[in-house]
Amino acid sequence: MATLQKTLAKQIPGLRDELKALAKKVGDKKISDVTVAQAYGGMRGIKGMICDTSVVYPDKGLIVRGIPIMELRDRIPEEIFYLLCTGNLPTKAETKALSDELAKRSKVPKYVWDVLEAMPKDSHPMAMLDTAILVMQKESEFVKEYNKGMSKPDYWKPTLEDALNLLAKLPGIAAGVYRLRFKKGKRIAYKKDLDWGANYARMLGITDKTGVFTKLIRLYLTLHCDHEGGNVSANTCHTVGSALSDSYYAVSAGLNGLAGPLHGLANQECLAWVLETMKIFKGAPSKEQIRDYAWKTLNSGKVIPGYGHAVLRVTDPRFSAFLAFGKEYMPESPVFKTVANVYDVVPEVLKEHGKAKNPWPNVDAGSGSLLYHFGLKEFPYYTVLFSVSRAMGMLSQLVLNRALGTPITRPKSVSTEWVKANIK
């Protein structure tokens, strides 16, 4: 049977040849011009790196290996990770093989829990997750093989081992952080006959008699899996990994970026605005009340969180997937109903306001309400859920970059004095 390792071993030589031929054929062609405003503005929009796992188009949203994300919403995370790595969806047998592989590697070392339990009781869940990943760095197969003197074309092999080992342990660590940090009781063991996403849902300990919460967690992990290469977490992971730092160093660094308020905290900010609206109107507000409060928010100089996106100029398909899930499984939930009504009202308010380049919702506008419905109300934890999913994208990119021999990232910087002297 073709395992992920065997499939990549067959693909990689051809990918290397294709990359060399492409660089030789069009290597001198320009793909981007950089303005002074872009250099001062966070490099927004500069085309300066390659990412083959996914792309985000302004008019289409997230495309994972050529497949629109909405077409993947019924897939489980193992299928998504296989797709990210190989460009192909796995067969049922290949999916089971990957699930079994992750289950086999899922045990979290005791020293990880010793470290987490020694941290301050009020530590942020993201600090706990990142610490757990970093403390496992001594397990790196890449470091062991690199120190033995392996050849460069083989760098991807132990990198994939690290990726599978880390990915397998992330649900247990993340669920353990939740139960430890918020005093939910003892940790719940990984059940080896369940898939990766179902295990995460189960280990959180949220009551799930109908199985809908498990479906939500699988969906959440799928929708947040990757978002091309330029966002803070992916770009940071790529940069650290380009120095041949192992997956533990690189993913921990990327997730430190995800912890920032401008990157991974959006869904809790969106939910906070919705709950604030509900508090003011003492329950699920009418559309007219939402419209009034939206204008009040804008007129006070604030933004309505969850609306607008750096790249997208349409409704984020990931939001549409969450919206469809809520309408199917919890249409009468007051929080979800408010989110759905906000979607009907706010885009028109933003168009009328006139300052928003994109008045449509992004993924964060809806995801928090679904988690809240099931009783997962600890806002600081939401970014950990995001992290477990996004690790799939970061790790698949690391494996592919090692396979293709991507060089160290080293853009050239200039000084403000240089700009003054040279730009007329």
Secondary structure, DSSP 8 states (H G I E B T S, - for coil): ---HHHHHHHHHHHHHHHHHHHHHHHTT-------HHHHHTTTTT-------SEEEETTTEEEETTEEGGGGTTS-HHHHHHHHHHSS---HHHHHHHHHHHHHT----HHHHHHHHHS-TT--HHHHHHHHHHHGGGG-HHHHHHHHT--GGGTHHHHHHHHHHHHHHHHHHHHHHHHHHTT--S-----TTS-HHHHHHHHHT---SSSHHHHHHHHHHHHTS---S-SHHHHHHHHHHHTT--HHHHHHHHHHHHTSTTTT-HHHHHHHHHHHHHHHTTSS--HHHHHHHHHHHHHTT---TTB--SS-SS--HHHHHHHHHHHHH-TT-HHHHHHHHHHHHHHHHHHHH---S--SB-THHHHHHHHHHTT---GGGHHHHHHHHHHHHHHHHHHHHHHHT----------HHHHHHH--
